[in-house]
Amino acid sequence: MRKIIAPDTLGLHRTVIVEQIGSQAYSLVIRRKSRIIMADGRKLLEKSNKIKESLPGATVIVETSAPVCSKTRAFLSDHGIEVRLLTD
């Protein structure tokens, strides 16, 4: 049950891709080839927090086709954000 959510309803920029993947689970989708580094991780945490503010009780997952830096993966994991490989 994947459903695209309008990001502006969550207080996010219109270019952000947010999908509902469960009743309270949401995915931030990143389709790119360049590595996701710590600066990107901090921005993802901010976006995740905005989603959680708008939808209390929501779980946020990052799905990406790009490689993720190990420090960034650990940082996101410490904040309760799972990183998954995007399968198209």
N, C-alpha and C positions, 0 to 999 in steps of 0.2 A: 504494500500500500504506500507507494511513493507519490507525494503530492507536492508540487512547487508552491511555496508560500511567498507572497509579495513582501519583499524585505522592508519596504517603507512602513508596513503595519507593525514591524518590530523595532522601528527606529534605526534601521540600517540603510546604507547607501543603496541605490537602486541597482547597482552592478553586482551586488553580493547575491550568490545563489544559495537559497535555503530550501531544503526539502524536508517535508514531514515524512519520517520513515516508520513511525509507530504512533500510538496514542499520545505519548508524551516525549517522544524521541525526535530530535531534529538534527539534520546534517548540514554542515557548511561544506559546500562542494567547491573544490579548487581544481580547475583543469589548466595545467601549464606544465612546461618541461623543466623550468629552472628550479633548483633546490629551495626548499622552504627552510629559512634560517631563523635565528632567534628573534630578529625584528618582526618577521612575519608571525611568529608564535605569540608575541605580545599583542599584536593586532587581532589575532584570532581569539585570544583570551578576552579582549575588550568586546568583540562581536558576540562571543558566547555569553558574556555577562549581560549584554543588552537583551539577548534572547531570553535569558533567565529572569530578567526584570519584567519583561513583557508577559512571559508565560511561566508563572511560578510552578515549580515542580518539574520543569522540562529538563531533559538530558540532551546534551549537545555532543555530537561526534563530528570529527573532521574527516572528510573523504577527499583524497587527493590522488592525482596521477603523477605527481612530482615526488622525487626523493625528499625525505625529511631528515634534517640534521639530528643526530642522536641526542644532543643537549636539548634541542627544541622538543623532541618527542618526550623526553623525560620531564621537561618543564610543563608541557600540556598534561601529561599523565598525573603529575603532582597536583594539578588543579582540576582533576576529574574529567579531563577531555580525552577521549579515545581517538587514536589516529588509525584510519583504515585505508587500504589501497583501493582506489577507485577502479571498479570493473565496468567497462563499457561494453 
